[in-house]
Amino acid sequence: RRENARAAQDMLENALAADPDNVDLQVTLASHLLRGIQSVWYDPADATATESAAQALLERALRAKPHCIPVLDAHCRFLTATNRLSESLIAGGRTLSFDPWHGMALFNLGIAQILQGRFEEALASFKQADAFDTPPFARWTWLLGAGLAYTLAERYEEALPWLERSLAITPGTGRTHFVLAVTCQQLDRSEDAKAMMAKGLELRPGSTTANFALPRKNASPVFIAASERMAQILAALGLPTERE
């Protein structure tokens, strides 16, 4: 996977070198670098430099097209993924000022609110995204977001239908299976919880209680405590801890 990621990066960098003012290429390369960081495609020792490169590309794109929704969206995703939460909320709000129906902007807004421990506000953001007439294949992200927010708030009955809807759209992520494992376990559905854990580990080998969770940098104590509760349940179900 790392070799494929590097090959794609080289291709994008070569294209951008030939057309350095191409904003679409700047955003595409920045998004690829960001996904690589999140998916651990790159050597962890290179993560800081890779993050800086993505930031520089997005800042160039913003200077060139400050009102372009794809540029604003990519910048918001970058800020959310790197846990720059206050900046992410501002960027998400700016994107929504141009496109109030932008589902991914609402998703990123909801994730930032989760990390701030504002679970009710996050649910409102995810539900707002879900209310729009978005193609079904695009919905799984905020469905998972809503299920995660409910689970972190220990509202497991309410989490279940959101997570099941997300899984029905995108059954191959693995991450949804882990959240469902927690929810099923807390609803006394232990066999379902074990099955979800097994499938999650099959889809995401190498997962641990540390790399499954959202990053805790700049996160609120409310989120950290709720995330730790989830980690303990997952560990009891068989998800390896970082020390194992």
N, C-alpha and C positions, 0 to 999 in steps of 0.2 A: 504493500500500500504506500509506503514511503517513497518507493521508486516511482510509482505512478504519479504521486503528488509532485515530486520533484520535476518529472518530465512535463507535467502540465504547467508548473510554474515557469520552467524554462521557455516553453512555447509562448506563454503570455508575456514574459519579460522581453523576448525577442520581438514580438509584435509591437509592444509598447516602445521599444527602442527605435523601431522603424516609424512609429507614429506617436511621438511623445505627448502630444496635446489631445489625444483621444480619450475623452472622459469615460466613455463606456469601458475601454480597456483598463483604465485606472481603477474603476469600481470593481470590475471583474477580478482583476489580480488581487486587490485588497480583500475581496470577499473570499477568494481562494486561500489566501494566507490566513485569514481569520478562521476559516473552517479547519484548516490544517492544525492550528493551535488547539482548537476545541476538540478535535478528533485525535490529537497526539500523533499526527503524521510526521512531525518534525522532531528532531532531537530536542529534549527539554532544555538543553543548554543554549539552544538557538531561539527559544521562545521570546525572550525580551527583544532581540534584534528583529525578529519576524513581526512582532506586534508593532514596533516602531516603524517598520517599513510600511505596514498596512495603514497606520495612522497618517504617515506622510502622504501616501497616495490619496487617501480620502480628503485630507486637507487641501491638496492640489485640486481635486475635483470640486470641492465646495467653493474654492476661490473662482473657479471657472464657471460653475453653474450653481449658484447659491439657492436657486429656487427649483431645482430639478428634483422631482420626487424620488426617483431611484437613487440619486446621490444622497439625499437626506435620509432615506430609508437605510442605506448601507452604513451611513455614519451612526445612525441610532443603534443599529445592530452591533456595531463595533463597540460603542460605549457601554451597551448592556452586557455584552460578552466579556468585557474587561472590567466590569463592576465599577464603572464610573457613574454611580447611580444618579446623582443630582444632575449631571450633564446629560445623562440618558433621558431623564424625564423632560428636560428642556427640549432636547432634540426631537423626542417623540411628539411633544406638543406642537413643535414647529411643523413637523410632517403632517400632523392632523389638521393644522390650520390651512394647509393647501388641499388636503384630501381627507375629510372627516370619516370616510369609509375605508380607510387603509387598514386592513386586518393585521398585517405584520407590524405596523406601528403600534397598534393596540396590544398586540402580543408582547412586544418588547417593553411597552409601558407596564403591562401586567407583571412581567418577570422582574422588572426593577422594583415594583411595589411589593412583590413577594420577598425580595431580598431585604427590603426595608421593614419587613414584618407587618405590612399593611394588607393582610389577606383579604379583607372585605373589599377594599378598593381594587385589588388585583382581580377578584372575581367579577366586579362590575366591568372592568376593562375587557376581560375575556368574553363575558356574556354580550357585551356591546359588539365585539367582533363577530360573535356567532349569530347575532341578529340580522346581519347583512346577507344579501343574496350572493354569497361567495360560492364558487364551484366546490363540490364536496371534497375533492382531493386536497384542497388547500386548508381545510378546516382542522386537521388533526393537531396542529401546533397549539392553538388556543383551547381546544378540547382537553389536551393533555395539561395545559397550564391551569385550567379550571379544576381538573381532577387533582392536580398537585396542590393547589391552594386549599381545596377542601380537605385533603389528606393531612397537610401540615397543620390545619386548624382542628384536626381530629373529628371531622364531620364525614365519617366514612360512608354512611348510607348515601349521602348526597354526592360524594366523589365517584361512586361506582358507575352511574350511567354515563358520566362525562368520559371516564377512562375507557369504558367499553365502546363508546362511539369513536373515540380516537383510535383504538386498536383495530376496529373494523375497517377504518380507512387506510391505516398504515400499520400492518401487522409485523413489520420487519425491523422496528427500531430497537427493541429490547428495553429501552428506558421505560416505556409505558408498562411493560410487564413487571418491572421492579416496583413501580408505584402501585400497580394492581395487587402485587404480592402483599404489600403492607396492608392495603385496604381489606383484602380477603381475610388475612390473618386476624385483623382487628374485628372482623364481622363473624369470627368463629367458623370460617370456611378454610380450614387448614389444608385440606387436600388441594383445593384450588390455588391457595397461596404457594404451596410447594411446586405445583405445575407451572405457575407463572414464574417462579424463581428459576426453575430448570430451563424454561424457554428463554428467559432473559439472559442467562449465562451462555446458552447456546448461541444466541444472536450477538452478544457482546462479550466474547471471551476476554479475560483480563480485567473485568469489572471488579471494583472493590467498593467498600463503603465510602472511601474517600473520593474516588474519581466518578462515582455515580452521581453524587450530589452537586448542586450548583456551587460555584466557588464562594467561599465565605469572606473574601476580601471586601472590606467596607460594609459588610452585612450587619444587620441589627441583631442585638442579643435575642430578640423574639424569634427571628428566623433561625438563628444558630441553635437555640434550644429545641425548636420543632424539628429541625433537620437532624439533630442528634438523636431524637426519639425515633425517627424513621430509620436511621443507621443502626440502632440497636435492634429493631425488629428485623431488619434485613440480615443482620449478622446472625441472629438466632435462626433464621431460615436457611442460612448457608452461604450468604454472600461473604466472600473473604474480606478480612480487614486489611488495612495497609501493612500491618506488621507481619502478616502471615506469609 
